[in-house]
Amino acid sequence: MSPTESAPRLHGSRCDSCGNVAFPVADGCQRCGQQVMQPIELSEHGTVWGFTVQRFAPKSPPYVPPADGFVPFAVGYVELSEGVKVEAVLECADFAELEGHAPVRLTATVPVPRFEVVA
């Protein structure tokens, strides 16, 4: 990443009434129903909460297979320090690295969140 580029960040919201955090940004609180939510920037580090391995190419469209052909990949939930779980693609050299609440960091937000295992 060049000095002029900023690190990718996820944006959520926090309820003014009960403190519940939502991702993506929400207009109302899922916990208490209040409508006063403040935008927040979420942590870029978290832990793998659960995952699965996509071992076959998803339906196309919308999936666009890479020119080199399909390669299995992991998808799962990352729990951030704010207590919210984010569905994401999980990058790793070996799927076994994702076991046991592996620490991960955010690498991209578009088109979907992507996290990689922290060595």
C-alpha positions in Angstrom: 0.0 0.0 0.0 1.4 3.4 -0.9 1.7 6.2 1.6 -1.3 8.0 -0.1 -3.6 5.0 0.1 -5.5 4.4 3.3 -6.2 1.0 4.8 -9.6 -0.4 4.0 -12.2 0.1 6.8 -15.7 -1.2 7.5 -18.4 1.2 8.6 -21.1 0.3 11.0 -23.4 2.1 13.5 -23.8 2.2 17.3 -27.1 2.7 19.1 -27.2 5.8 21.3 -29.6 4.1 23.7 -28.2 0.6 24.4 -24.7 0.7 22.6 -25.5 -2.2 20.3 -23.3 -2.2 17.2 -24.6 -3.1 13.7 -22.9 -3.9 10.4 -23.6 -2.7 7.8 -24.8 0.8 8.9 -28.4 0.6 10.3 -31.1 3.2 10.6 -32.5 1.5 13.8 -31.3 -0.7 16.6 -31.9 -4.5 16.3 -31.7 -4.9 20.0 -33.9 -2.1 21.5 -35.7 -0.7 18.5 -34.5 2.9 19.0 -33.9 5.0 15.8 -30.9 7.0 17.0 -27.8 5.4 15.5 -24.3 6.9 15.2 -22.0 6.0 12.4 -18.7 4.3 13.5 -15.6 3.0 12.0 -15.1 -0.7 12.9 -12.0 -2.5 13.9 -9.7 -3.9 11.2 -8.7 -6.9 13.3 -10.9 -9.7 14.6 -11.1 -13.5 15.1 -12.7 -16.2 12.9 -15.9 -17.1 14.6 -16.9 -19.9 12.1 -16.2 -20.8 8.5 -16.8 -23.2 5.7 -14.9 -24.0 2.5 -16.6 -23.3 -0.9 -15.3 -26.3 -2.8 -17.2 -25.8 -6.1 -17.8 -22.8 -8.3 -20.9 -20.8 -7.3 -23.7 -20.2 -9.8 -22.6 -17.9 -12.6 -23.9 -15.2 -12.8 -23.3 -13.5 -10.4 -20.0 -15.4 -9.7 -17.3 -14.8 -12.3 -14.8 -17.6 -12.4 -11.1 -16.4 -12.6 -9.3 -16.9 -15.9 -7.1 -19.6 -14.2 -10.3 -21.5 -13.2 -12.0 -22.0 -9.9 -10.0 -22.5 -6.7 -11.7 -23.4 -3.4 -11.9 -20.6 -0.9 -13.1 -20.0 2.7 -16.1 -17.9 3.8 -17.1 -17.3 7.3 -17.8 -14.9 10.1 -15.2 -12.6 11.7 -16.0 -11.3 15.2 -14.7 -7.8 15.8 -13.9 -6.2 19.2 -17.2 -4.2 19.0 -19.0 -7.6 19.3 -20.4 -7.6 15.8 -19.9 -10.5 13.4 -19.0 -9.7 9.7 -19.5 -12.2 6.9 -16.4 -12.3 4.8 -14.1 -14.2 2.4 -11.2 -15.6 4.5 -7.7 -15.7 2.9 -5.2 -18.2 4.1 -2.5 -20.6 2.8 -4.1 -23.6 4.4 -7.7 -23.9 5.6 -6.4 -25.4 8.9 -5.1 -21.9 9.8 -8.7 -20.8 10.3 -9.4 -23.2 13.2 -9.5 -22.1 16.8 -10.6 -18.5 16.5 -7.7 -17.5 14.2 -6.7 -13.8 14.4 -7.4 -12.0 11.1 -7.1 -8.5 9.6 -9.2 -6.7 7.0 -7.6 -6.5 3.6 -10.5 -5.3 1.4 -14.1 -4.1 1.6 -15.2 -4.3 -2.1 -17.0 -6.2 -3.4 -17.3 -8.0 -0.1 -15.2 -7.9 3.1 -12.0 -9.9 3.0 -9.8 -10.8 5.9 -6.5 -12.6 6.0 -4.9 -14.7 8.7 -2.4 -12.8 10.8 0.8 -14.8 11.2 
